[in-house]
Amino acid sequence: MASDISEVKKMLRTQIRQALRELSEEERAWSDRELCQQFLQHPALEKAQTILLYCGVGTEIRTDAILEELLKQGKTVCMPRCLTDTEMEAYAITGMEDMEPGRYNIPAPKLTCPKVERKDIDLILTPGLCFDSRGGRLGQGAGYYDRYLEDYEGVTIGLCREDFFQINLPKEPLDMWVKYVLTEEGQVWPYLPE
């Protein structure tokens, strides 16, 4: 049964990656801008002092505007660094000059940056190819965030392009959900009626 779910997720990843590649630069830039705005306006962000972001690469949502704004507000901004095939840790940065190519050639904080313990992070912006109407998430498949979010008690937010929002993603026991999902239109999980 678990291997069936795993296969469905693998096929879904392939389909969504292909559809994301088909977005035009204009569509992607508009979507990134709107999603970043929704995130920056979210009430949970106001209370959070230490935030873990991710560096969007490829067809992922670009988070540069979020990084700039949070640093301007005096927040502590962390970025993940993959240490092994299964483990990641968070390091505080003061700007993109603190980043270098990491595992999978994804920008990661230099090891000279201060390490931040997971319990000290108030909010984690959680990446995903897409999210669903219950806070379910389809990641890239390596499981870094599922392991990192296990037992995490802070706020988790996922940004999802509206056209890729799902009703019900397949879920395996180790998959971690997020507390809020935002699209370009606003918060879709938990559903907030007009």
C-alpha positions as CSV (number, residue, x, y, z in Angstrom):
1,M,0.0,0.0,0.0
2,A,2.8,2.5,1.0
3,S,4.7,1.7,-2.2
4,D,1.4,2.4,-4.2
5,I,1.2,5.9,-2.6
6,S,4.9,6.4,-3.2
7,E,4.3,5.6,-6.9
8,V,1.3,7.9,-7.2
9,K,3.4,10.7,-5.6
10,K,6.2,10.1,-8.0
11,M,3.9,10.3,-11.0
12,L,2.3,13.5,-9.6
13,R,5.7,15.1,-9.1
14,T,6.6,14.4,-12.8
15,Q,3.3,15.9,-14.0
16,I,3.5,19.0,-11.8
17,R,7.2,19.7,-12.6
18,Q,6.3,19.5,-16.3
19,A,3.3,21.9,-15.9
20,L,5.5,24.3,-13.8
21,R,8.1,24.3,-16.6
22,E,5.4,25.3,-19.1
23,L,4.6,28.5,-17.2
24,S,5.9,31.6,-18.9
25,E,8.4,33.9,-17.2
26,E,5.7,36.6,-16.9
27,E,3.2,34.2,-15.3
28,R,5.9,32.9,-12.9
29,A,7.1,36.5,-12.0
30,W,3.5,37.6,-11.4
31,S,2.7,34.6,-9.3
32,D,5.9,34.9,-7.2
33,R,5.2,38.6,-6.5
34,E,1.6,37.9,-5.4
35,L,2.6,34.9,-3.2
36,C,5.4,36.9,-1.5
37,Q,2.9,39.7,-0.8
38,Q,0.4,37.2,0.7
39,F,3.1,35.8,2.9
40,L,4.4,39.2,4.1
41,Q,0.8,40.2,5.0
42,H,0.0,37.0,7.0
43,P,-0.8,37.7,10.6
44,A,1.4,34.9,11.9
45,L,4.4,36.7,10.5
46,E,3.9,39.7,12.7
47,K,4.5,37.6,15.9
48,A,7.4,35.6,14.5
49,Q,10.9,36.9,15.1
50,T,13.0,34.0,13.8
51,I,11.9,32.7,10.4
52,L,13.3,29.9,8.2
53,L,13.0,30.6,4.5
54,Y,14.1,28.6,1.5
55,C,15.9,29.8,-1.6
56,G,13.6,29.2,-4.6
57,V,15.5,27.6,-7.5
58,G,14.2,26.3,-10.9
59,T,10.4,26.6,-11.0
60,E,10.1,27.2,-7.3
61,I,8.7,30.4,-5.9
62,R,11.4,33.0,-5.5
63,T,11.7,34.3,-2.0
64,D,14.3,37.1,-2.5
65,A,11.6,39.8,-1.9
66,I,10.6,38.1,1.4
67,L,14.2,37.9,2.5
68,E,14.8,41.6,1.9
69,E,11.7,42.7,3.6
70,L,12.2,40.5,6.7
71,L,15.8,41.7,7.1
72,K,14.6,45.3,6.7
73,Q,12.1,44.6,9.6
74,G,14.9,43.4,11.8
75,K,13.8,39.7,11.9
76,T,16.3,36.9,12.2
77,V,16.2,35.1,8.9
78,C,17.5,31.5,8.5
79,M,18.1,29.4,5.5
80,P,18.5,25.6,5.4
81,R,21.7,23.7,4.7
82,C,21.6,20.0,3.7
83,L,24.3,18.3,5.7
84,T,23.8,14.7,4.6
85,D,21.3,12.8,2.3
86,T,18.7,13.0,5.1
87,E,19.6,15.9,7.4
88,M,19.3,19.7,7.2
89,E,20.0,22.5,9.7
90,A,19.2,26.2,9.8
91,Y,21.7,29.0,9.8
92,A,21.0,32.7,10.3
93,I,22.0,35.0,7.4
94,T,22.3,38.7,6.9
95,G,21.9,38.7,3.1
96,M,22.6,36.6,0.0
97,E,26.3,37.3,0.4
98,D,26.1,34.7,3.2
99,M,25.1,32.0,0.8
100,E,27.2,29.6,-1.3
101,P,26.3,26.6,-3.6
102,G,25.3,23.7,-1.4
103,R,24.0,20.2,-2.0
104,Y,22.2,19.8,-5.3
105,N,23.8,23.2,-6.2
106,I,21.0,24.9,-4.2
107,P,22.2,28.1,-2.4
108,A,22.9,27.4,1.2
109,P,24.3,29.4,4.1
110,K,28.0,29.3,4.6
111,L,29.1,27.2,7.6
112,T,30.5,30.4,9.2
113,C,26.9,31.6,9.7
114,P,25.4,31.1,13.2
115,K,23.5,27.8,13.5
116,V,19.9,28.2,14.8
117,E,18.2,25.4,16.7
118,R,14.8,24.3,15.4
119,K,13.1,25.1,18.7
120,D,14.2,28.7,18.3
121,I,12.5,29.1,14.9
122,D,9.0,30.7,15.2
123,L,7.9,30.2,11.6
124,I,9.0,28.0,8.7
125,L,8.2,28.8,5.1
126,T,7.9,25.3,3.8
127,P,8.6,24.6,0.1
128,G,6.5,22.3,-2.0
129,L,5.6,21.5,-5.5
130,C,2.0,21.9,-4.5
131,F,-0.3,21.8,-1.4
132,D,-3.8,20.6,-0.8
133,S,-7.0,21.7,1.0
134,R,-5.9,20.1,4.3
135,G,-2.4,21.5,4.5
136,G,-1.0,18.5,2.8
137,R,2.3,19.0,0.8
138,L,4.0,17.3,-2.1
139,G,7.7,18.0,-1.8
140,Q,10.6,17.3,-4.1
141,G,10.9,13.7,-2.7
142,A,14.0,13.7,-0.6
143,G,12.1,14.1,2.7
144,Y,14.4,16.8,4.3
145,Y,11.4,18.9,5.4
146,D,9.3,16.0,6.6
147,R,12.1,14.9,8.9
148,Y,12.9,18.5,10.0
149,L,9.2,19.3,10.7
150,E,8.6,16.2,12.8
151,D,7.7,17.4,16.3
152,Y,8.1,21.1,15.2
153,E,5.6,23.2,17.2
154,G,5.9,26.5,15.5
155,V,4.0,27.9,12.5
156,T,4.4,26.4,9.1
157,I,3.2,28.1,5.9
158,G,3.2,26.8,2.3
159,L,3.0,29.0,-0.8
160,C,1.1,27.3,-3.7
161,R,0.5,28.7,-7.1
162,E,-3.3,28.8,-7.5
163,D,-3.4,26.6,-10.6
164,F,-1.5,23.9,-8.7
165,F,-3.6,23.8,-5.5
166,Q,-5.0,20.3,-5.0
167,I,-8.1,19.0,-3.2
168,N,-6.5,15.9,-1.7
169,L,-2.9,14.8,-2.1
170,P,-1.8,11.3,-1.4
171,K,-0.2,11.1,2.1
172,E,2.3,8.7,3.6
173,P,2.8,8.3,7.4
174,L,6.0,10.4,7.5
175,D,4.6,13.3,5.4
176,M,4.3,16.5,7.3
177,W,1.5,19.0,6.7
178,V,1.6,22.8,7.1
179,K,-0.7,24.9,9.3
180,Y,-1.5,27.5,6.5
181,V,-1.5,27.4,2.7
182,L,-1.5,30.6,0.8
183,T,-2.2,31.2,-2.9
184,E,-2.0,34.4,-5.0
185,E,-5.7,35.0,-3.9
186,G,-5.0,34.6,-0.1
187,Q,-5.3,31.9,2.5
188,V,-6.9,28.7,1.4
189,W,-6.1,26.4,4.3
190,P,-7.6,26.6,6.8
191,Y,-10.4,27.8,4.6
192,L,-11.5,31.3,5.5
193,P,-15.0,32.1,4.2
194,E,-15.5,35.6,2.7
